[in-house]
């Protein structure tokens, strides 16, 4: 679902360069990503690292174009402290629920633990660094975006960062649109790789059919699971609209986070200090459980109220 969201969002940035049918753009993108993921983990990781650098460069470019709005009072007036009105705060939490989608991905790191050097050191470090860097960049870009372009106008744009750059710099947003494309390719590629490893691991545990647990002798990648994931991604991307996919991704991920945090808390009660494992305080898993559960209950309540 997450990858389908990215594939669907790819169309908006691609439209800056060419007006192709959406179904064709999404189909070609999924075929390309599937080919890279099938090629090999080393090639996929290098491609992901390269596009990540391009993505960070794009965010920094947007900050450079509209950086004066971070300290200047000019531009679109915004309310930094919303009034204590129920309707406004319901909207804020609803936006936070959808925006949670932007932060998923760091948890996928654990799915390639068997392919990481020094995982006991590098995995926790990678999780913490990815969260910290993403949070800072997203906060700064969000501030610049809503100071340059009115939120209502941003909501109507299929390529919002390109619009922000064009409005802030007065230049055509082709380069930013290209970076947006690279960002989507990066996220979708990583999600396909991780999802295929999840299905591969479940097959090896006997929870899924055996044909999903085979590894190609040449590429050393699980081709069957990769192709299976790509087929599902393409079906979802063609079938559902972008906002529906993003909301579904947030809901599913929060559900998983809720269960995983609760499970971790239970495990810690049974075996608080396992040998050879870095131990974190139990309150962290409980806090994660309560926060994820709170957002889930809010989204369910909103669905009931909206219905």
N, C-alpha and C positions, 0 to 999 in steps of 0.2 A: 504493500500500500504506500509506503514511504517513497519507494522508487517510482511508482506510478505518479505520485504527486510531482516529483521533480521532472519526470518526462513530460507531464502535462504543462508544467510551468515553462519548460524549454521553448515552447511554441511562441510565447510572447516576445522573448528576446530574439529568436530567430527571425521573427517578422520584421525586425528593424532592417534586415538585410534582404529578405526575399519573402514574397507572399505566396507560400506554398500551402496546399491543403494540410490542415492540422493532422489528419490521420496519416498522411505520407511522412511528414516530419517525425512524428512519434515512432512510426514503424522503422524508419531508417536509423533513428537514434538507438532504439532498443537492439536492433541487429548489430550495430557498431559496438555498443557496450558489451553485448554478449560475446562478440568475437574477441574483444580485448580480455574479458574475464576468462575465456576459455584458453587463451594463449599461454598464460602462466602467471603464478603469483608474483614473481620478481618483476615481470613487465607491468603487471597491473599495479603493483605498489609504486613503481617508478612513475607511471602515468598519473596515479593519484597524488603523489608528492609534487609533481610538476604542476598539475592543475590547482593544487592547494596554494602553491606559491603565487600563481597567477590570480587566484581568487583573492588572496590577501592583498596583492598589489592593486586590484580593482577597488577594494574597500578603502585602501589608503588614498587612492586617486580621488574617490568621492569625498573623502575627508579633506583632501587638499583643495578641491574645488570649492567646497562650502565651509571650509574650516573657520573662516572669519565669523560665521554665524554661531560658533560655539561660545564666543566671547562678546560678540556685538549684539545689540538689542534690535537691530534691523531685521527685516524679513517678516515672515508670518508670525503673528502674535499667538502664543500658546499659553495655556494655563498649567503652570508647573504643579500647583496644588489644587486638585479638583475639589469642588464643593462636596460636602457630606450629604449627597443625595443618593438614594438607593438606586435609581435608574442608571446614574452615571457609573457607580461602582460595579453594578452588574455588567455594564458594557466593558469596563476595564478588565474584570476577571474573565469575561468571555473572550476578549482579545488576547489575554495572557494564555488562555487555554489553547487557542489556535497557534499563538506565537511559540508555544512550547515545542512545536514541531521543528523550529529552527535549531534547537539545541540537541536534537537526537543525533546519534552517530558516535558519540564518545563511548557509549556502552558497547558498540560493535567491536571495539578493540579486543575484548576478551575472546572473541570468536576465532582469532588467529593466534592464540597464545602458543600453540604448538609450532608456529612458524616465526616466532620472535626470539631473538637472542637475549639472554638474561631477563626472562619475563618477570621474575619476582621484583626486579628493580625497575625495569623499563615500563611495564604495564601501568602500575599506579602513577608513575611520573607522567606518562602520556595522558592518562585520564585527567589528572589535575591541571596539567598545562593546557590541554585542549579546552577545558571548561573555562579556565581563567582568560585565555587569549580571546576565545570566542565572545565571552561576556563583555569584555572591554570594547572590542571592535563593534559588536552589535549595538551597545549602548551609545557609543559616539556616532555611529552612522545613523541610528534612529533619531538622535537629537538634531543632527544636520538635516536629515530628510524632512522632518516636520517643521523646521525653521525655514526651509527653502520652498517647499511646496505644501499647500494646505492639505491636511489629512484626508478630507473628502475627495480631493483631486487625486491624491496618491492611491486611494482605494479603487479608483476607476481605471488605473493604469495597468497594462499587462506587463510592462517593463519599468517598474518604479525607480530603480536606481539609475537607469538611463535617463529618465525624466528629471530626476534630481540633479544629475551631472549637467544636463543640457540647460536647465534653468539657472544653475549656479555659475557655470562657466561661459554660457552663451555659445558653446560649440556643439557640433553634431555629436551625438552619443554613440558613434559606431564602436569606438574602442571599449567603452564601458559595456555595451551590449555584447561584444565578443567575450569580455571577461565574465559577464553573466552566463553566457553559454558555457564557458569553461567551468564555472562553479557548478552548474547543473550537471555537467558531464562527470565532474569529480564526485559529487554526492551520489549520483545514481550508480556509478561504477563501484564505489565502495559498498553501497547497499546490496548490489547484486552479488558481489564477492562474499559478503558476510552471510547473506541469506542462503546462498548455496552451501556454505560451510555448516550452517545450522542443520539444514536438511541432511547433509552428508553425515554429520555426527549422530543425528537421530536414527538414520538408517543403520549405521554401524552398531547402535545400541539395540537394534531389533525393533524399533518403534515405527519404522516406515519400511516400504518394500526394499528389497536388497538391491534392485537396479539403481536406486538413488545413492547407494554407497560405494559405487565403483569409481576408480581413479584411472584416467587415461594414462597409458604407459609412456607416451611421448611428452605430453604437456604437463603431466603430474598434477592435473586439476580435475575436479569432479564434473565432467562434461554433462552428464545426465541431469544433475541437480541444477547446473547453471542454465541449461537450455529450458528446463522446466520452470525455473524462476522467471526467465525472460518472457516466456509465454504468458504467465500469470500477470506480469507487469504490463505487458502490452494490452491484454484484455481489460485490465482495470483502467489504464490510461485512456483507452478509447471509449470506455463505457461511462465513467463518472467525471463530473466537473471538478475543477481544481480545489475549490473551497471544501467540497465534500470529502475529497481525498485527504486534504490537510487535517481536517477535523477528525476524520476516522483514524489517521495516523497518530494524532495526539492521544485520542481515547485509548487506542490499542496499546500504545507505548506506556501510558500512565497506568493502565491495568497491569501490564507486565512489571513495571517498576513497583507498584503496590505489593504484588505477590512476592517479588524477589526480595524486597526489603523486609517484609514480614518473615519470609523463610530464613533470611540471614539472621534475623533477631532470634528465631527459634533455634537455629544451629548454634549460635553463640551461647545460649542457655545450656545446651547439651555439652558442648566442648569449647569452653571460653578461650583456651590457649593451645591450639593444635601446634604440634612440632613443625618447624620449618616454614611457617606461614606468618606473614606480617599481619598483626592484629590491630584493628581499629576499634574505638569505643563503641559499645552497643547502642548508645544513644543516637549515633549517626544513622544506623539502620532504622531505628524507631522514628526519628524525625523524618527520614525519607518516606517511610510508610504513611505517616500522618499527612504530610504535605501532598503526596500523590493521591491519597484517598480523598482528601479535601477537594482537590480539583475534579476528581472523578464524580463525587457527589454533587458538586456544583453543576457540572455539565449535564448530569442526569436530571437535576432539578430544573435546569433551563429548558431541557427538552420537554419535560412535562408541562412547564409553564407556557412554552411556545406552542405546544400542541393544543 
